[in-house]
Amino acid sequence: MMNERNLIYGCMGLGGSWNKNSLTNEDQKKADNIIETALYAGITHFDHADIYNFGKAEQAFGNYLKRNQSLREKLFIQSKTGIIINGGSLGSSIYNLSQNYISNQVDQILKRLSTDYLDALLLHRPDPLTAMEDIAATIHLLKKSGKVKTFGVSNMSTAQIQLLQSYLEEPLISNQIELNLSQSMLLDLEVWVNRVESPKEVGLGGLLAYSQEHNLSLQAYSPLVKGRYSNEGVKDEKDKITLKLIEELAEKYKSSISGILLAWLWRIPANIQPVIGTTNLKRIQESAAALNVNLSREDWYALWINAKGKKLP
Ligand SMILES: NC(=O)c1ccc[n+]([C@@H]2O[C@H](COP(=O)([O-])OP(=O)(O)OC[C@H]3O[C@@H](n4cnc5c(N)ncnc54)[C@H](OP(=O)(O)O)[C@@H]3O)[C@@H](O)[C@H]2O)c1
């Protein structure tokens, strides 16, 4: 089955940087330009999180929306909650998916985004101290309040999603995970069935099949591999070879580096929706322009094999 391709703009880069300073006019101007470039390129799905730049990403987006209210119903706006940055010992983040915390955060998110509702709320990371049954009760309340239309998760294993889903009447719509040409454990698990080389990743086991069976979209974060496939970003000889291949394919398919990295994800028939985070206007345009790029089977595999630097089994 062919899924309709979707590109999500990830707003982590809006609103300045990760500090508690106020949003500046310059940050706002930059955000306005980025949002407009994304909209003009046809992107209508935006990803937020309450923590991004300590709320300033949502604030900058909300300021734009205030000035362009007629846009609201044409957009799909999602945010995430559940992480408390520097909330724990050693400056570590901690997680909180309790009802009080999520409900308060949703109110603040809506205020910052200048909207009455979210199209989706994603639980940013699992919290071992909140029972899935209690999370389901919170989801039920938020749905009833009209503040959130649909729900998804992020960084959750197949088993966690199954458990949460078992308490819900409505289907979860997405799991947002890191997935790109360089971080493709989800696919490794499909072909190296009897040799899992990195046990910490087995939470992803079965996720590709589960997501197709239950129509759960896999939102792939860091799809441009955070700039790793660029002259400044390459880390080793293997990356250099892969970058050269990407550049050749960009020429062959009349695309770009960003375009080839995204086309590689879209070629997998499992409703994968990349969440790009580039703040470079040209890269945003190139990303959207790649929606029509169809990599051949041979080129798709060549990218995967070279990025790994080893043969498939
Ligand atoms: N759920 C989660 O836990 C989670 C975690 C991380 C991210 N996310 C979401 O996913 C979105 C995307 O994540 P991401 O920012 O890591 O993804 P990304 O799109 O792979 O990376 C964007 C970063 O890479 C740089 N970059 C990309 N292509 C480049 C190139 N060819 N040359 C030089 N630099 C290049 C960008 O710089 P420029 O801005 O200069 O282009 C930017 O700093 C975020 O905005 C957020 O919404 C979710």
The ligand as an SDF file (V2000), in Angstrom:
LIG
                    3D

 48 52  0  0  0  0  0  0  0  0999 V2000
   10.7250   13.6790   19.8800 N   0  0  0  0  0  0  0  0  0  0  0  0
   11.9700   13.9550   20.1630 C   0  0  0  0  0  0  0  0  0  0  0  0
   12.5370   13.4860   21.1670 O   0  0  0  0  0  0  0  0  0  0  0  0
   12.7390   14.8750   19.2370 C   0  0  0  0  0  0  0  0  0  0  0  0
   14.1300   14.9980   19.3450 C   0  0  0  0  0  0  0  0  0  0  0  0
   14.7880   15.8650   18.4600 C   0  0  0  0  0  0  0  0  0  0  0  0
   14.0570   16.5600   17.5010 C   0  0  0  0  0  0  0  0  0  0  0  0
   12.7030   16.4340   17.4280 N   0  0  0  0  0  0  0  0  0  0  0  0
   11.8990   17.1670   16.3990 C   0  0  0  0  0  0  0  0  0  0  0  0
   12.4690   16.9210   15.1380 O   0  0  0  0  0  0  0  0  0  0  0  0
   12.8160   18.1300   14.4940 C   0  0  0  0  0  0  0  0  0  0  0  0
   14.0330   17.9290   13.6500 C   0  0  0  0  0  0  0  0  0  0  0  0
   15.1260   17.4970   14.4350 O   0  0  0  0  0  0  0  0  0  0  0  0
   16.5990   17.9170   14.0880 P   0  0  0  0  0  0  0  0  0  0  0  0
   16.7270   19.3920   14.0990 O   0  0  0  0  0  0  0  0  0  0  0  0
   17.4950   17.1100   14.9400 O   0  0  0  0  0  0  0  0  0  0  0  0
   16.6490   17.3710   12.5730 O   0  0  0  0  0  0  0  0  0  0  0  0
   17.3970   17.6400   11.2300 P   0  0  0  0  0  0  0  0  0  0  0  0
   16.4510   18.3230   10.3020 O   0  0  0  0  0  0  0  0  0  0  0  0
   18.0020   16.3480   10.8380 O   0  0  0  0  0  0  0  0  0  0  0  0
   18.6150   18.6120   11.5600 O   0  0  0  0  0  0  0  0  0  0  0  0
   18.5350   20.0030   11.5290 C   0  0  0  0  0  0  0  0  0  0  0  0
   19.8930   20.5480   11.9090 C   0  0  0  0  0  0  0  0  0  0  0  0
   20.8700   20.0690   10.9820 O   0  0  0  0  0  0  0  0  0  0  0  0
   21.4680   21.1490   10.2760 C   0  0  0  0  0  0  0  0  0  0  0  0
   21.5800   20.7490    8.8500 N   0  0  0  0  0  0  0  0  0  0  0  0
   20.7240   20.0080    8.1400 C   0  0  0  0  0  0  0  0  0  0  0  0
   21.1890   19.8150    6.8710 N   0  0  0  0  0  0  0  0  0  0  0  0
   22.3620   20.4530    6.8140 C   0  0  0  0  0  0  0  0  0  0  0  0
   23.3330   20.5820    5.7820 C   0  0  0  0  0  0  0  0  0  0  0  0
   23.1890   20.0390    4.5630 N   0  0  0  0  0  0  0  0  0  0  0  0
   24.4480   21.3040    6.0550 N   0  0  0  0  0  0  0  0  0  0  0  0
   24.6110   21.8720    7.2820 C   0  0  0  0  0  0  0  0  0  0  0  0
   23.7220   21.7650    8.3000 N   0  0  0  0  0  0  0  0  0  0  0  0
   22.6180   21.0630    8.0630 C   0  0  0  0  0  0  0  0  0  0  0  0
   20.4990   22.3050   10.4490 C   0  0  0  0  0  0  0  0  0  0  0  0
   21.1780   23.5290   10.3410 O   0  0  0  0  0  0  0  0  0  0  0  0
   20.4480   24.7380    9.5620 P   0  0  0  0  0  0  0  0  0  0  0  0
   19.3440   25.1830   10.4570 O   0  0  0  0  0  0  0  0  0  0  0  0
   21.5210   25.7250    9.3660 O   0  0  0  0  0  0  0  0  0  0  0  0
   19.9470   24.1480    8.2740 O   0  0  0  0  0  0  0  0  0  0  0  0
   19.9520   22.0590   11.8420 C   0  0  0  0  0  0  0  0  0  0  0  0
   20.8660   22.4870   12.8360 O   0  0  0  0  0  0  0  0  0  0  0  0
   12.9580   19.1420   15.6290 C   0  0  0  0  0  0  0  0  0  0  0  0
   12.7420   20.4690   15.1850 O   0  0  0  0  0  0  0  0  0  0  0  0
   11.8800   18.6870   16.5630 C   0  0  0  0  0  0  0  0  0  0  0  0
   10.6370   19.1920   16.1330 O   0  0  0  0  0  0  0  0  0  0  0  0
   12.0420   15.5910   18.2580 C   0  0  0  0  0  0  0  0  0  0  0  0
  1  2  1  0
  2  3  2  0
  2  4  1  0
  4  5  1  0
  4 48  2  0
  5  6  2  0
  6  7  1  0
  7  8  2  0
  8  9  1  0
  8 48  1  0
  9 10  1  0
  9 46  1  0
 10 11  1  0
 11 12  1  0
 11 44  1  0
 12 13  1  0
 13 14  1  0
 14 15  2  0
 14 16  1  0
 14 17  1  0
 17 18  1  0
 18 19  2  0
 18 20  1  0
 18 21  1  0
 21 22  1  0
 22 23  1  0
 23 24  1  0
 23 42  1  0
 24 25  1  0
 25 26  1  0
 25 36  1  0
 26 27  1  0
 26 35  1  0
 27 28  2  0
 28 29  1  0
 29 30  1  0
 29 35  2  0
 30 31  1  0
 30 32  2  0
 32 33  1  0
 33 34  2  0
 34 35  1  0
 36 37  1  0
 36 42  1  0
 37 38  1  0
 38 39  2  0
 38 40  1  0
 38 41  1  0
 42 43  1  0
 44 45  1  0
 44 46  1  0
 46 47  1  0
M  CHG  2   8   1  16  -1
M  END
$$$$
